[in-house]
């Protein structure tokens, strides 16, 4: 599972985790998010039972709009949850992998 982080701008308004696109997806989807202040950002993918299957990101990022691509190479079809965590914000959304 390779991933790419792209900075999309520096206009941090608030914390936000967007719905992945496309959804359902196969084999790659994009997760966009904004962070209000510079700090450590984690994005983890979990299966429907809550088991972590991928740590997509665990880095210090600057405030602003970002996106990351998730390549689901070895995962089976199903429902997955992705969670964005910072020091002061956490959000989770659902995505569907169809093969």
DALINPE-V216317 format. One record per residue. N is the residue number from 1. RES is the residue in one letter. PHI is phi in whole degrees, 0 to 359 (NA if undefined). Layout:
# DALINPE-V216317
N&RES&PHI + N&RES&PHI
This chain:
# DALINPE-V216317
1&X&NA + 2&X&268 + 3&X&212 + 4&X&231 + 5&X&255 + 6&X&237 + 7&X&278 + 8&X&250 + 9&X&157 + 10&X&231 + 11&X&243 + 12&X&289 + 13&X&262 + 14&X&199 + 15&X&276 + 16&X&201 + 17&X&241 + 18&X&275 + 19&X&292 + 20&X&298 + 21&X&219 + 22&X&284 + 23&X&212 + 24&X&296 + 25&X&224 + 26&X&188 + 27&X&261 + 28&X&236 + 29&X&221 + 30&X&247 + 31&X&246 + 32&X&254 + 33&X&203 + 34&X&234 + 35&X&234 + 36&X&278 + 37&X&217 + 38&X&299 + 39&X&171 + 40&X&286 + 41&X&235 + 42&X&243 + 43&X&231 + 44&X&236 + 45&X&252 + 46&X&236 + 47&X&279 + 48&X&294 + 49&X&269 + 50&X&88 + 51&X&279 + 52&X&292 + 53&X&252 + 54&X&210 + 55&X&263 + 56&X&282 + 57&X&206 + 58&X&204 + 59&X&216 + 60&X&282 + 61&X&233 + 62&X&280 + 63&X&300 + 64&X&141 + 65&X&265 + 66&X&222 + 67&X&214 + 68&X&221 + 69&X&265 + 70&X&246 + 71&X&255 + 72&X&269 + 73&X&329 + 74&X&253 + 75&X&270 + 76&X&283 + 77&X&304 + 78&X&155 + 79&X&266 + 80&X&230 + 81&X&239 + 82&X&242 + 83&X&237 + 84&X&257 + 85&X&229 + 86&X&231 + 87&X&301 + 88&X&236 + 89&X&209 + 90&X&211 + 91&X&211 + 92&X&228 + 93&X&226 + 94&X&257 + 95&X&222 + 96&X&237 + 97&X&258 + 98&X&243 + 99&X&249
